[in-house]
Amino acid sequence: MPSPAFLPGLELSRRFYTEAVRPLLEEAAPGIPHSAARIGAGSEVLGYDTERSADHEWGPRLQLFLHSHDVSRHAGRIRHVLAEHLPKTFHGWPTHFAATGDRDIRVMRVTDGPVHHRVEVTGVASWFRATLGFDPASGVTLAHWLAVPTQLLAEVTAGAVFHDGLHTLTPARTALRWYPHDLWLHVLACQWQRIAQEEAFVGRCGEVGDELGSAVEASRLVRDLMRLSLLMDRRYPPYGKWLGSAFARTPAAPRLTSELTAVLAATDWHLRERHLVQAYEIVAHLHNELELTDRVDPATRAYHARPFRVLRADRFARALSARIKDPDIRALHKAGAVDQFIDSAEVLGRPDLTRAATDAVTGVVAPDGPRHAPTKSSRGQRGHRE
C-alpha cells in the first residue's frame, strides 16, 4: 500500500485526538476529565520529523492523561475501547503498531484484528516520574535541574498539548520551560569552562604533527560552541542527531555556520585555528549582547608564550559566575548539569543513573528520598528512533 502524503507528526496526532480518540473516550468514560498531548520522545515532538520518520515509532499517537484515581478505574476500559474501535487507518496511516522483534520498537501496519495503538493512558505525575525521575508539580529543586539531560527537558517542554482538562499538564511543562536565572548563568559558565579546557589543544596537537588529534579536538570545540549558542538562546540542546538542526534555528547560526563548517573541513591546524578564532569572537560578541555580565573583551590572544590563538574562555565563565546571587548555586562545582559532564546514552536515558551521577559530582541531593529504580526510558531507543 503506498504511503499517504507526509503530514508532520504533531499535526497528525492533533487530528487523531480530535477526530478519532476523543469521541471514543466519551463513549468509554463519559465526563471523565482528561488532558491530551504529544510530548516525550520522538522527532515529531521537536519538529524534526520527515518522511523517513514513518519507518518506526512514528504515526498517529499521543498521551491521554487522567487523574491518578481515574487511571486505575478507567484506563483499562479506555485502552480496550480504543483497541476495538479505532479506525484501522487514519488519514491513510495505520493506527496499529506491530512488533519488530527489536525490543519494544513498533512500526505501523494494517491489521484485521484489534488495534495495538500508541495512545498511552496514564497520569500526569506518574508520566513525569517515569520520564524525568520526579513530578514537577511537587517542585523542581536544584538537584532535579542538574540531573535532567537537556534532551529530556526539550522533549517534555516541546510538542503540543491538545487539551488540558486536568489543568495540571500545562503548569508542569511551564515549570520546566527554562532554568532559573542563576542556574542559567551557572550552566553557561560551565559551558564556557569546557571550551577553556581544550581551546589550546588544536594548535598543540598540530604542532607535534598530530593533525588527526587536532581535528578531533576542533570537532569537540565546535560541538561545545553549538551547545553554548543554544544555551545562550534559552533553548535546550538536543542530543547529537538533532544538534545541528536545533543550532540552525538560533540567531547565531547565520554568523557561525560557515566558520564552524570550515573548522571541520580544514586539513591543517593553522587553517583550523583561524576559523575557530573567528567563531570564538562571534560567540564572545553574542555573549556581550546578552548583557548578562559586564563586557568581556571578545578578542582572541596568544596562549601564554605559545603560538596558539585562544579566547581564554575562562574569562567568560568567571564573569558569569560573579553574577550568581544564589549561594547554593555559587557553591556548585563547575561541572555543570549532567550532560555537560556525561555523554553516555546508557546513563542519560535513566533518571536513577543521572541522579546518582549528579549527586556524586555536585554533592547536591534531591529532597525526595531514595533514588528511583531504573525505569524504561525512551532514551534507550534513540539509536533506532527517528
C-alpha positions as CSV (number, residue, x, y, z in Angstrom):
1,M,0.0,0.0,0.0
2,P,1.5,3.4,-1.0
3,S,2.2,5.8,1.8
4,P,-0.1,8.9,2.0
5,A,1.3,12.4,1.7
6,F,3.5,13.2,4.6
7,L,1.9,15.2,7.4
8,P,4.0,16.5,10.3
9,G,3.6,14.1,13.2
10,L,2.3,16.7,15.7
11,E,-0.5,17.7,13.3
12,L,-1.3,14.1,12.6
13,S,-1.6,13.4,16.3
14,R,-3.7,16.5,16.9
15,R,-6.2,15.4,14.3
16,F,-6.1,11.8,15.6
17,Y,-7.0,13.0,19.1
18,T,-9.8,15.4,17.9
19,E,-11.3,13.1,15.2
20,A,-10.8,9.6,16.5
21,V,-9.7,9.3,20.1
22,R,-11.8,11.9,21.9
23,P,-15.1,10.6,20.6
24,L,-14.2,7.1,21.7
25,L,-13.1,8.4,25.1
26,E,-16.5,10.0,25.6
27,E,-18.0,6.6,24.9
28,A,-15.7,4.6,27.2
29,A,-15.6,7.1,30.1
30,P,-18.1,9.9,29.6
31,G,-17.4,13.0,31.6
32,I,-14.0,11.9,32.8
33,P,-11.6,14.9,33.0
34,H,-8.5,14.4,30.9
35,S,-5.6,16.0,29.1
36,A,-4.2,15.0,25.8
37,A,-0.8,15.8,24.3
38,R,2.1,14.6,22.1
39,I,5.2,15.1,24.2
40,G,8.2,13.0,25.1
41,A,10.5,11.0,22.7
42,G,10.1,11.3,19.0
43,S,11.4,13.6,16.3
44,E,7.9,15.0,15.7
45,V,7.9,16.4,19.2
46,L,10.9,18.6,18.4
47,G,9.6,19.4,15.0
48,Y,12.3,17.5,13.1
49,D,10.3,14.6,11.6
50,T,10.4,13.9,7.8
51,E,9.0,11.1,5.6
52,R,11.9,8.9,6.9
53,S,10.4,9.1,10.4
54,A,7.5,7.0,9.4
55,D,9.6,3.8,9.3
56,H,9.2,3.2,13.0
57,E,7.7,4.6,16.2
58,W,6.0,7.4,14.3
59,G,2.4,7.8,13.4
60,P,-1.0,8.6,14.9
61,R,-0.1,8.5,18.6
62,L,-0.4,10.6,21.8
63,Q,-0.6,10.6,25.6
64,L,-4.0,10.6,27.3
65,F,-3.7,11.8,30.9
66,L,-6.3,11.1,33.6
67,H,-6.4,11.9,37.3
68,S,-4.5,9.3,39.2
69,H,-7.6,7.8,40.8
70,D,-9.2,7.5,37.4
71,V,-6.2,5.7,35.9
72,S,-6.9,2.6,38.0
73,R,-10.7,2.9,37.4
74,H,-10.9,3.6,33.7
75,A,-7.6,3.2,31.9
76,G,-8.1,-0.5,31.1
77,R,-11.5,0.1,29.6
78,I,-10.3,3.1,27.6
79,R,-7.4,1.1,26.2
80,H,-9.8,-1.7,25.2
81,V,-12.3,0.5,23.6
82,L,-9.6,2.2,21.5
83,A,-8.1,-1.2,20.5
84,E,-11.5,-2.4,19.4
85,H,-13.0,0.7,17.8
86,L,-10.2,3.0,16.5
87,P,-10.2,3.1,12.7
88,K,-7.7,0.8,11.1
89,T,-6.2,3.7,9.3
90,F,-6.3,7.4,10.0
91,H,-5.7,9.9,7.1
92,G,-4.1,7.0,5.3
93,W,-1.8,6.0,8.2
94,P,-2.3,2.7,10.0
95,T,-3.2,3.0,13.7
96,H,-1.9,-0.4,14.5
97,F,1.7,-0.7,15.6
98,A,3.2,-4.1,15.0
99,A,6.2,-5.6,16.9
100,T,9.5,-5.7,15.1
101,G,11.4,-8.1,17.4
102,D,13.8,-5.2,18.3
103,R,13.0,-4.6,21.9
104,D,9.6,-2.8,22.1
105,I,10.0,-0.8,18.9
106,R,7.0,-1.0,16.7
107,V,6.0,0.1,13.2
108,M,2.7,1.0,11.6
109,R,1.0,-2.0,9.9
110,V,-2.6,-2.6,8.7
111,T,-4.4,-5.2,10.8
112,D,-7.7,-7.0,10.6
113,G,-7.9,-7.5,14.3
114,P,-7.8,-5.3,17.4
115,V,-5.5,-2.2,17.0
116,H,-2.3,-2.2,19.1
117,H,-2.4,1.5,19.4
118,R,0.0,4.1,20.6
119,V,-2.4,6.0,22.8
120,E,-0.7,6.0,26.2
121,V,-3.2,6.2,29.0
122,T,-1.6,7.4,32.2
123,G,-1.4,10.0,34.9
124,V,0.5,13.3,34.7
125,A,2.5,12.7,37.9
126,S,3.4,9.1,37.0
127,W,4.4,10.0,33.5
128,F,6.8,12.7,34.6
129,R,8.2,10.5,37.3
130,A,8.9,7.8,34.7
131,T,10.4,10.2,32.2
132,L,12.3,12.6,34.5
133,G,12.5,10.9,37.8
134,F,10.3,13.4,39.6
135,D,7.0,15.2,39.4
136,P,7.4,18.9,38.7
137,A,4.1,19.7,40.3
138,S,5.8,18.9,43.7
139,G,8.5,21.5,42.9
140,V,11.7,21.4,40.9
141,T,14.8,21.5,43.1
142,L,18.3,22.4,42.2
143,A,19.2,18.7,42.3
144,H,16.4,17.9,39.8
145,W,17.5,20.6,37.3
146,L,21.1,19.4,37.4
147,A,20.2,15.7,36.9
148,V,17.9,16.1,33.9
149,P,19.6,16.0,30.5
150,T,18.7,18.9,28.2
151,Q,17.4,16.3,25.6
152,L,14.7,15.2,28.1
153,L,13.9,18.8,29.1
154,A,13.4,19.6,25.4
155,E,11.1,16.6,25.0
156,V,8.8,17.4,27.8
157,T,8.6,21.1,27.1
158,A,8.2,20.8,23.3
159,G,5.5,19.0,21.4
160,A,1.9,20.1,21.9
161,V,-1.0,19.9,24.4
162,F,-4.2,19.3,22.6
163,H,-6.5,19.6,25.6
164,D,-5.8,20.2,29.3
165,G,-8.9,19.4,31.1
166,L,-6.9,18.4,34.2
167,H,-5.3,21.8,34.4
168,T,-2.1,20.2,35.6
169,L,-0.1,19.3,32.4
170,T,0.4,22.9,31.2
171,P,1.7,24.1,34.6
172,A,4.1,21.2,34.9
173,R,5.5,22.0,31.4
174,T,5.7,25.7,32.3
175,A,7.7,24.9,35.4
176,L,10.3,23.2,33.2
177,R,10.3,25.8,30.4
178,W,13.8,27.1,31.3
179,Y,16.4,27.2,34.0
180,P,16.0,29.7,36.9
181,H,18.2,32.7,36.1
182,D,21.1,32.0,38.4
183,L,21.2,28.3,37.3
184,W,21.2,29.5,33.7
185,L,24.3,31.6,34.5
186,H,25.9,28.6,36.1
187,V,25.2,26.3,33.1
188,L,26.5,29.0,30.7
189,A,29.7,29.4,32.8
190,C,30.3,25.7,32.8
191,Q,29.9,25.5,29.1
192,W,32.4,28.3,28.6
193,Q,34.7,26.4,31.0
194,R,34.5,23.3,28.8
195,I,35.8,25.4,25.9
196,A,38.6,26.9,28.1
197,Q,39.8,23.5,29.0
198,E,40.6,22.5,25.4
199,E,40.9,25.6,23.2
200,A,44.7,25.4,23.2
201,F,44.9,21.8,22.2
202,V,44.0,22.3,18.5
203,G,47.3,24.1,17.9
204,R,49.4,21.9,20.3
205,C,48.3,18.7,18.6
206,G,49.0,20.2,15.1
207,E,52.4,21.4,16.2
208,V,53.6,17.9,17.0
209,G,52.3,16.6,13.7
210,D,49.0,15.1,15.0
211,E,46.6,16.5,12.6
212,L,44.0,13.9,13.4
213,G,44.2,14.7,17.1
214,S,43.9,18.4,16.2
215,A,40.8,17.7,14.1
216,V,39.2,15.7,16.9
217,E,39.8,18.5,19.4
218,A,38.4,21.0,17.0
219,S,35.2,18.9,16.5
220,R,34.7,18.8,20.2
221,L,35.1,22.6,20.4
222,V,32.6,23.0,17.5
223,R,30.1,20.9,19.4
224,D,30.6,22.9,22.6
225,L,30.2,26.2,20.7
226,M,26.9,24.9,19.2
227,R,25.6,23.8,22.5
228,L,26.7,27.2,24.0
229,S,24.8,29.1,21.3
230,L,21.7,27.1,22.1
231,L,22.0,27.8,25.8
232,M,22.6,31.5,25.2
233,D,19.4,31.5,23.1
234,R,17.5,29.8,26.0
235,R,17.0,26.6,24.1
236,Y,17.7,23.1,25.5
237,P,20.4,21.5,23.3
238,P,19.1,18.2,21.9
239,Y,21.3,15.0,21.6
240,G,23.7,14.6,18.7
241,K,21.4,13.6,15.9
242,W,19.4,16.9,16.2
243,L,22.1,19.2,17.5
244,G,22.8,20.7,14.0
245,S,19.1,21.1,13.3
246,A,18.4,22.9,16.5
247,F,21.5,25.1,16.1
248,A,20.3,26.1,12.6
249,R,17.3,27.8,14.2
250,T,19.3,30.0,16.6
251,P,20.2,33.7,15.8
252,A,23.8,32.7,16.0
253,A,23.6,30.2,13.1
254,P,23.8,32.7,10.1
255,R,27.0,34.1,11.6
256,L,28.6,31.0,12.8
257,T,27.7,28.1,10.5
258,S,30.3,28.9,7.7
259,E,33.1,29.3,10.3
260,L,32.2,26.0,12.1
261,T,31.9,24.2,8.8
262,A,35.3,25.5,7.7
263,V,36.8,24.3,11.0
264,L,35.6,20.8,10.4
265,A,36.7,20.8,6.7
266,A,40.2,22.2,7.4
267,T,43.1,19.8,6.7
268,D,45.8,21.6,8.6
269,W,45.8,23.1,12.1
270,H,46.7,26.6,11.1
271,L,43.5,26.9,9.0
272,R,41.5,25.1,11.6
273,E,42.6,27.5,14.3
274,R,42.0,30.6,12.0
275,H,38.3,29.6,11.6
276,L,38.0,28.7,15.3
277,V,39.3,32.2,16.2
278,Q,36.6,33.8,14.1
279,A,33.9,31.5,15.7
280,Y,35.2,32.3,19.2
281,E,35.0,36.1,18.6
282,I,31.5,35.8,17.1
283,V,30.2,33.9,20.2
284,A,32.0,36.3,22.5
285,H,30.2,39.2,20.9
286,L,26.9,37.3,21.3
287,H,27.7,36.9,25.0
288,N,28.2,40.7,25.4
289,E,24.9,41.4,23.5
290,L,23.1,39.4,26.2
291,E,24.3,41.9,28.9
292,L,24.3,39.1,31.5
293,T,27.7,40.4,32.7
294,D,30.0,43.4,32.3
295,R,31.5,43.5,28.9
296,V,34.2,40.9,28.4
297,D,36.9,41.6,25.8
298,P,35.9,39.4,22.8
299,A,39.4,39.4,21.2
300,T,41.5,36.2,21.0
301,R,45.0,36.2,22.2
302,A,48.2,34.1,22.5
303,Y,48.1,31.2,24.8
304,H,50.8,32.2,27.3
305,A,54.1,32.2,25.4
306,R,52.9,29.6,22.9
307,P,52.0,30.4,19.3
308,F,48.3,29.4,19.6
309,R,45.4,31.7,19.4
310,V,42.7,31.2,22.1
311,L,39.9,33.2,23.5
312,R,40.7,32.3,27.2
313,A,37.1,31.3,27.6
314,D,37.5,31.0,31.3
315,R,37.2,34.8,31.4
316,F,33.6,34.5,30.4
317,A,33.0,31.7,32.9
318,R,34.3,33.8,35.7
319,A,32.2,36.8,34.6
320,L,29.0,34.8,34.6
321,S,29.8,33.1,38.0
322,A,30.3,36.5,39.5
323,R,26.7,37.5,38.7
324,I,25.2,34.5,40.5
325,K,23.5,35.5,43.7
326,D,22.1,32.2,45.0
327,P,24.7,30.9,47.5
328,D,23.8,27.3,46.8
329,I,24.4,27.8,43.0
330,R,27.6,29.8,43.6
331,A,29.0,26.9,45.7
332,L,28.4,24.4,42.9
333,H,31.4,22.6,41.3
334,K,32.0,23.9,37.8
335,A,31.0,20.6,36.2
336,G,27.5,21.9,35.3
337,A,24.4,19.9,34.5
338,V,24.6,16.2,33.9
339,D,25.1,16.2,30.2
340,Q,27.9,18.7,30.5
341,F,30.0,16.0,32.2
342,I,28.4,12.8,30.9
343,D,27.9,11.8,27.3
344,S,26.7,8.2,27.6
345,A,23.2,7.5,26.2
346,E,23.1,4.5,28.6
347,V,23.3,6.9,31.5
348,L,21.5,9.9,30.2
349,G,18.4,7.8,29.5
350,R,18.0,6.6,33.0
351,P,16.8,9.0,35.8
352,D,18.3,6.8,38.5
353,L,21.8,6.9,37.0
354,T,21.7,10.6,36.2
355,R,20.6,11.3,39.7
356,A,23.4,9.2,41.2
357,A,26.0,10.8,38.9
358,T,24.8,14.3,39.7
359,D,24.7,13.5,43.5
360,A,28.3,12.2,43.3
361,V,29.7,15.1,41.2
362,T,27.8,18.1,42.7
363,G,27.1,16.9,46.2
364,V,23.5,18.2,45.8
365,V,21.0,15.6,46.8
366,A,17.3,15.9,45.9
367,P,15.0,16.1,48.9
368,D,12.6,13.5,47.5
369,G,14.1,10.5,49.2
370,P,15.8,7.4,47.6
371,R,16.8,7.5,44.0
372,H,14.3,6.0,41.6
373,A,14.7,2.5,40.5
374,P,15.7,2.0,36.8
375,T,12.9,2.9,34.5
376,K,12.0,2.1,31.0
377,S,13.2,5.2,29.1
378,S,12.8,6.5,25.5
379,R,16.5,7.3,25.5
380,G,17.4,3.7,25.3
381,Q,15.6,3.5,21.9
382,R,17.2,6.6,20.4
383,G,19.8,4.7,18.4
384,H,16.8,3.3,16.5
385,R,14.4,6.3,16.9
386,E,13.9,8.9,14.1
